[in-house]
């Protein structure tokens, strides 16, 4: 008959009387302790309420202490995982090892996560590219990549989004799992993002994830610096080897063959060609070449290199054709030939160069001696 009693079937018919007291910790409600149906069909008395309240005080304190202990335990585990991640990331020498270690660390630190993705910013266009992930399908990754941006002016800021979780398909049984993104902050710019879908409280997750992100950013910059240093050392070593070998040889043919062989091997290219210019006749003649195996379209390849080499010799400057098949660079080259009023290849030769050649990219530089242009050197 009490209007405060909430009638919920099938329990309402069996409950005759009930006594409930709050579970309070430092004045904060954390739950309710309730008893029902005193034996012998008696009603609960004020003494019963006093006793249950005393029990509730002890229960509330025990629950609070257990939660604190569990929270401390979880934080210790997260910090331990962060320490292991730091050791693994610092040991890694390759970029893929760093990225895999970062994903594994995020999973170990935050076991309640529903998915983790690591995205790096492309140097040439600033777009984000997913480089390592776990828990996302391809459709989710595409949506995530197109929906996420990095605030470069503010060195990146944490992104916490509920709605984006719907778009990328990270959903729990009832509610979407929040997405938390933190920047990979380099010394001068943001390198990318780590994005996590997790049910852990966002503020705490963001702090842990940002610590991991800072470690990953340092490791990425260290690896990139190591790769750049190694590349430059290889270049210096190549120049030293080349200079050492060609300065100890007096035979011209051996000098030219050694040059293209060393350059081809050092730059890991398909082939290298060296042309010399006859100042009396004006002819440009192929004197040495080196290729990785036999060229499938040798005639078309050499015809293209010959035409570009003549252009370089005439213009007295290097030319770098990054995409032969696009025709844009070649069209500009042929139009330059026309402006110079020199002989240009026939339409058949142009078509053969573009369609039949196996060369994808070509770099040709002039050879200069005592301010005189004596030939060209190419790699493709």
N, C-alpha and C positions, 0 to 999 in steps of 0.2 A: 504493500500500500504506500510505500515511501516514493514520492515523485522523483527523487534523485537516483533511484535504481534504474540502470540501463538494462532493458529487457532484450537479451539476445538468445534466441533459440539455438541449441536445445537446453541451455543452461538455466534459463529463467524459471522453468517449472521445478527444478530441483533445489534452487537456492531459496531458503526461507529467511535467512538473516545473514548479514555480512559485516565485517569490520575491516577497514583499510586504513593504513597509516603511510605517510610519505617517507621515502628514503632520502635523507638530506645530508649533504657534505658541505660544510661551511656555508650553510644557507642555500645551497644550490640543489634543486630537485634532480635526482638521477634515476628515480623509479618509485614503485609502490609495492608495499607488502600487504597482502590481503588474505584474510581467512574467512571461511563461510560455514554456516550450519553448526552451531554449537551443539554438543551431544545433549541428549535428553530433552531436545526441543526447547532449550532455555535461550534466553536472549544474552547478547554480549553486554558486559557491565563496564563501568568506568575503570574498574580494576583490570579487566581484560585489555582495555585500550592502553592503560599505562604500561602493562607488561609487554604488549606488542610493540609499543613505541620504543621501549628499552631494547628489545630485540632488533628493531629496525635501525636504531643508531649503530649497533654493532655490525649488522649486515652491511649497511651503507659504507662504513669505514673499511670493512674487509673488501668490498667490491672496489672502492676507490684505490686502495693499496694494490690490489691485484692488477687493476688497469695501469697504474703507475709503473709497476714492475714490468708488465708486458710492453709498455711504451719504451721504457729504458732498454729492455732487451732488444726490441726492434731497432732502436736507434744505434745500439752497439753493433748489431748485425749489419746495419746499413753502412756504418763507418768502417767496419771491417771489410765489407765488400768494396767500399770506395778505396781503401788502402790496397787491396789486392788488384783493383782495376788500375790504380796508379802505377803499381809495379809492372803489371802486364803492358800497359801503354808505354812506359818508359823503356821497356825491353824491346818493344817492336821497332823494327827498322824500315818496314814497308808500310805504305799507306793503308793497304787492305787489312793488315794485321791490327793497326790502330783502330780502324772503323769497326771491325768485328769485336775487338775487346771492349769498345765503348758500348755496343749494343748488349753484349753479355753482362757488362757491369750494371747497366740500367735495369736489366731484368733481375739481377741478383740483389740490387739495392732496394728495389721497389717491387716485391713479388705480387702485389695486387694489380700490376699494370695489365692492360688489355692489348697493347701494341706499342712498339717503339720504332721510330724511323729517324735516320740520320741523313740530313741533306746538306750538300755543299754548294756554294755559289760558283757558277761558271765565270771564269775570268773575262771571257770575251763578250758576254751579253748580260751578266748579272742574274741570270735565271737560276733557280734552285733545282738541283738534280739529286734524286734519292740514290745514295751510294751504299747504304746498308739498312736492313730493317728486319723485324720479326713481328708477326701477328697481323699484318695488313695484306689484303689481297691486291691485285693489280689495279682494279677499279678504284679502290680506296687510295692507293698511292698516287694515281693520276689526279684525283680530286684534291688530295692533300697538297700536291706540288703546285697546282694551279690556284689554290685558295690561300696559300701562305706567302707572306712577304717578310722581308727583313728591314727594320728601321735603321738604316746606316747612319743617319745623322745622330741618333741617340745610342749608337753602338749596340743596337738590339735591345729589345725589352721582352719580358716574359709574356707569352700569349696564352691566355686561359679562355677556352671557348667551349660552351656547351652545344651551340647550334652546329658548329663545324663537325662535331662528332656524329651528328645525324647524316651529314653529307658523305663522310668517309666510311660509314657503316660500322662504327664501333658503338654498339648498343648493348645495354644490359637487358635483363628481363623486363624492366619497367622504364628506366630512365637512361638517357644517353650518358656515356662515360666522358667526363671532361677531358679535353685535350690541353696539355700544357707544353708550350714550346719555349725553349731557352736558347739564346744565341751562343755560337762558338766565337768568343771574342778574341781576336788576334791583337797584336800590338798596335796595328794601325787601322784595321778594318774588321768587320764581321765576316767570318769565313763560311758560316752556314747556320744550321739549326739542329737541335735535337727535339723531336716531338714525341710526347708520351701520352697515351690514354690510360688513365689510372683512377681508381676510386679512393686513393690516399688523399688526405686533405691537401688542397692545391698549394697553400703557402709553404708547407713543410716540404712537399715534393719539389717545388720550384727551387728551394734553397739547395737541396741535395743534387738536383739535376744540373743546376748552374755550376756547382763545384766540379761536377764531372765534365760539363761542357768546357770550362776553362782549362782543365787538364788536357782534354782532347785537342783544343785549339793550339795549345803550346806544342803538343806532340806533332800535330800536322805541320805547323810552321817549321819545327825542327827537321822533320823528314823532308819537306820541300827544300829547305836550305841545304841539307845533306845531298839531295839529288842534284841541285843546281851546282854545288861545289864539285861533286863527282863529275858532272858533265863538263865543267870548265877545266878540271884537271885532265880529263880525257882529251879535250881539245888541245891543251898545252902539250900533253904528252905526244899527241899526233904531230903537232908542229915540230916538236923537238926531234921525234923519230924521222920525220920527213926531211928536216934540215940536215940531220946527221948523215942520213943515207945519200942524199943527192949531192951534198958537198964533198963527199969522198969519192964520187964517181965522175969521170970525165967523158964517158960515152953518152951522147945526147939521147939515143934511143932508150938506154937503160934508165936515165934520169926521168924521162917521160913515163915509161912503164911503171917505175917505182912510185911516181907521184900519184897516178890514178889508182894503183892498187892499194896504197896506204889510205888514201882518202875514201875510197869505196868501202874498205873494211872499217875504218874508224867512224864514219858517219852512218854506217848500216843502211846504205841505200842500194837501189837496184843496179845502178851503173854509174860510171864516171867517164867523161870523154874530154880529151885535150886537143884543141885545134891550134895550129900555128899559122901566122899571117905572113905571106910573102910580100914584102914592101915593094918589090919591083913589079910583080904581076898583079898584086892586089888580091890574089887568091887566098882563101882560107881552107886549110887542108887538115883532115883528121890524122893526127900523128900517134895517138895512144888511146886505148879504151880498156875498161875493166868492167865486167858485169857479173852478177851473181847467177851463174848458170847461163845457158844459151837463151838469148832473147827470142821470144815467140814471134813477135812482129819486128824483126831486126831492121828491115828496110824502112818501114814507116817510122820507127823510133829514131833512127839515124837521120832520116830526112827532116824530121821535126827539129832535132837538136841542131842540125846544120843551119836551118833557116833562122832559128832563134839566136844562134851564135853569131851569125852575120849581122843580125840586128844589134846585138850587144857591142860588137866590134865597131859598128858605125856610130852608135850613140855614145860610146865610151862610158857606159854605166851598167851595173848589174841589172838583171831582170829576174823576178821570182813569180812563176806561174803556179799558183796554188791548186787550181782545178782546171786541168786541160780540157776536160769534157764539157765544161760550162760554155766554152767558146767565147766568153766575154774577153778574156785576156788575149786570146789569139786574134780575135777580130780587131782589137786595138793595135796589136802588133802589125797586122797586115795593112791597116789604115796608115800606120806610120811609114811603112814601106812605100805606100802610094805618095805620101807627102814628100818623101825624099826623092821621088821620081826615079826610083831604081826598079830593077826587074823584080817582079813579084811572082810568087808561085801561081800556077794555073789553078782553076777551080777544082780540078781533079786532085791536085796535090793537097790543097786545103782540106778537101773532104777526106782524103786518105789519112792525113795527119790526125784529124779529129776522131774519126770513126775506127781506124785500124790500129792506131798506136796503142801500145800497152802502158805508156807513160801516163801516170795520174797527175804528177806535179814535177816541175822542172825549175832548177836554179842555175843560172849561167852568169859567171863573173868574168870581167876582162883580165888578161895578164898584162902587167905593166912593168917595163924595165927602163930606167933612166928617162921617165916621162914619155916613153914611147909604148904604144899598144902593140904587143907582139902576138897576141892570140887570145883564146878563151878557155875556161875550165868550167865543166858542167857536172852536176849530179842530178839524178832523177830517181 
